[in-house]
């Protein structure tokens, strides 16, 4: 028994350390994103400006130009990381991120329809993306309902829906004029270039509700992990909790997608990376969210400053290149933690 | 999934499963005829038969059959069979129902190589793409399997799946990076990317055939290995299998088959993922039945999708990759709902 307690204490301590280190790293990259650019502003100046004591020029550059984008990266990363880890743990499969089971595909399809078929741009696109993601999530849940929903059936139905959405998207892409198609491609890839305060404020409002709810309910995940029967015996209303968690995960994913597009791989990568850094064998929710934020902020930083000149890469191009090698490194070096 | 075998004794299942396989063959033959007959210029079956038996180079109908429809049908048959088989094997090797043949990085690697070929080397023909796609698929698979086998516990199913997905992420990032910075490459690539059987000639088939035959033999021979692996590494080892070797051979089959199929027809998504699940609902978990069933069902779906793609948008056509998902996904969802599937 004392061994069990010792292991438990060790894991808790490791989680605390990892969470602290990740938080500091996220904060550092966040400040870096605010200070680097065509007009470099030293980090202490940035902090002073954030606290309300900056010059007019610094106010404009930091608060007007750079802060919305950095906040978008932070929010979107947190939401994707959390959403991915929730899906992966609920469905007990490290490959079951919202990218795979169709939630983001629904968002993208809605956005592509707006851009290509209806020729709408601007604020309608994020709203449509959010609606598309949520509608897809509901559709997947309804289609996989048959006297209850098993994780396996949900995943398979999700794959089917994802394939359907993706094929519709490809169809519209090949039918469209190449310039509009290229514009849609940027949206599908994910980019923060056009994000302003409106989107960030909306996302912030949603996240203030969704994140605490997800973390609170997420505490039952370790009980659900024991299997439905055991969880029921321990007094968890399995079906209801699972539905609530799935809804929260889908909503988080939808909100994140509506801000910057379906930024690829953040949701998939955060979980396995956090599981391996924690050495618990499964993704922790807070660390996964922080890993997501870190990947997104780093990727957006690289996307803005990697190519010299006016051209900026969409952030979704870089996330895979930033996060994937790190996961590969972890996979090649860690020997423990076989499960997701 | 293993529990299913115990519910029905194998002796009793063998006859209906064999009959089903024969029925599948008949359906496939019909699909082949339809694929040769249907198109922008519809040909009656009698003309098709005539063209097949007595080829007349001067007859324009025979020309259509031999120059356009037959290569296309052959590629559909071969690519479909290859994708169906590799889907079963990859799901068996990684023990993950979400794994598709692309998970070894094959599709993403092929795409990256083709994009580089278009963008940097200025390659612009389908026959040119084939070799780059094949090169990319091979390199990617070696990379994924290499990284997946590093570390203390060697190539566990989970590590292969995660390594593959991570590599896929990295490759796709690079591919999109090139595409968003280079509009003319994107314009060419978007048509290769959706997957199509059109515009390929017989040289593509002859180039691919040796690889495919080797892959088919390897795949059909791997049923016992896969049945062992399905029960877990320890049980497989207890049954006297060489687990790392078996897994490596299976992975090799996936790479050869999926790489060749991608090189021939572009990255046709979803087929390799869907067909094994559909076949499993018919056959149960025994790979000795699952492999041949998938090998039949996948080209059937692909050819039917291709024919439909030619009919619905006349005089143009919709690429087969798009139709496969558009038809396959609803059927797949229905199947998943109807049957009790266990994880």
Contacts between the chains, C-beta under 8 A, distances in Angstrom:
chain1	res1	chain2	res2	distance
A	93	B	96	6.8
A	93	B	98	6.0
A	94	B	158	6.9
A	94	B	161	7.2
A	94	B	162	6.0
A	95	B	96	6.2
A	95	B	98	4.2
A	95	B	99	7.2
A	95	B	161	6.1
A	95	B	162	7.9
A	95	B	165	6.1
A	96	B	98	6.4
A	100	B	98	6.3
A	143	B	333	5.7
A	143	B	337	6.8
A	144	B	336	7.5
A	144	B	337	7.3
A	146	B	337	6.0
A	150	B	343	7.3
A	151	B	343	6.9
A	152	B	97	6.9
A	152	B	341	6.1
A	152	B	342	7.0
A	152	B	343	3.9
A	153	B	336	5.8
A	153	B	337	7.5
A	153	B	341	6.2
A	155	B	97	7.2
A	155	B	98	6.3
A	156	B	97	7.0
A	156	B	277	6.5
A	156	B	332	7.5
A	156	B	333	7.9
A	156	B	336	4.6
A	156	B	341	7.0
A	157	B	333	5.4
A	157	B	336	5.7
A	157	B	337	7.4
A	159	B	98	6.9
A	159	B	270	7.9
A	159	B	273	6.4
A	159	B	274	7.8
A	159	B	332	7.9
A	160	B	274	7.4
A	160	B	328	8.0
A	160	B	329	4.2
A	160	B	330	7.4
A	160	B	332	4.6
A	160	B	333	4.3
A	160	B	336	7.1
A	161	B	329	7.0
A	161	B	333	7.3
A	163	B	269	6.5
A	163	B	270	4.2
A	163	B	273	7.9
A	163	B	274	7.4
A	163	B	325	4.2
A	163	B	328	7.1
A	163	B	329	4.7
A	163	B	332	8.0
A	164	B	325	6.0
A	164	B	326	6.5
A	164	B	329	4.1
A	164	B	330	7.2
A	166	B	269	6.7
A	166	B	325	6.5
A	167	B	269	7.7
A	167	B	270	7.7
A	167	B	321	7.1
A	167	B	322	4.6
A	167	B	323	7.7
A	167	B	324	7.5
A	167	B	325	3.4
A	167	B	326	5.0
A	167	B	329	7.5
A	168	B	322	7.9
A	168	B	326	7.2
A	170	B	193	7.4
A	170	B	194	4.7
A	170	B	319	7.6
A	170	B	321	6.9
A	170	B	322	5.4
A	171	B	318	6.6
A	171	B	322	4.9
A	171	B	326	7.9
A	173	B	190	5.9
A	174	B	190	5.9
A	174	B	191	6.4
A	174	B	194	6.1
A	174	B	319	6.8
A	174	B	322	7.8
A	178	B	183	6.6
A	178	B	186	7.1
A	178	B	187	4.8
A	179	B	183	7.7
A	181	B	186	7.6
A	181	B	190	6.8
A	182	B	180	7.3
A	182	B	183	5.7
A	182	B	186	6.0
A	185	B	176	7.6
A	185	B	179	6.7
A	185	B	180	6.3
A	185	B	186	6.8
A	186	B	180	6.0
A	189	B	176	5.3
A	189	B	180	6.4
A	264	B	169	6.8
A	264	B	172	6.8
A	264	B	173	7.1
A	264	B	176	7.9
A	265	B	169	4.2
A	265	B	172	8.0
A	265	B	173	7.4
A	268	B	165	6.5
A	268	B	169	6.9
A	269	B	166	7.1
A	269	B	169	6.8
A	272	B	162	5.6
A	272	B	166	8.0
A	307	B	181	8.0
A	311	B	181	7.1
A	313	B	177	6.3
A	313	B	180	6.9
A	313	B	181	7.4
A	314	B	176	7.8
A	314	B	180	6.0
A	316	B	173	7.9
A	316	B	176	7.1
A	317	B	173	5.5
A	317	B	176	4.9
A	317	B	177	4.3
A	317	B	180	6.4
A	318	B	173	6.6
A	318	B	177	7.6
A	319	B	169	7.9
A	319	B	173	6.8
A	320	B	169	3.8
A	320	B	170	5.2
A	320	B	171	7.9
A	320	B	172	5.9
A	320	B	173	3.1
A	320	B	174	7.9
A	321	B	170	5.8
A	321	B	173	4.4
A	321	B	174	6.5
A	321	B	177	7.5
A	323	B	166	8.0
A	323	B	169	7.1
A	324	B	166	4.3
A	324	B	167	6.9
A	324	B	169	4.3
A	324	B	170	3.9
A	324	B	173	7.3
A	325	B	166	7.9
A	325	B	170	6.4
A	327	B	162	7.0
A	327	B	166	4.5
A	328	B	147	5.5
A	328	B	163	6.3
A	328	B	166	5.2
A	328	B	167	7.0
A	328	B	170	7.8
A	331	B	147	6.7
A	331	B	148	7.2
A	331	B	150	7.7
A	331	B	151	7.0
A	331	B	159	5.6
A	331	B	162	5.9
A	331	B	163	5.4
A	331	B	166	7.2
A	332	B	147	5.4
A	332	B	150	4.0
A	332	B	151	5.4
A	333	B	150	7.7
A	333	B	151	6.2
A	334	B	151	6.7
A	335	B	151	5.7
A	335	B	152	3.4
A	335	B	153	5.9
A	338	B	153	6.9
A	338	B	156	6.4
A	338	B	158	6.4
A	339	B	158	7.1
A	340	B	158	7.0
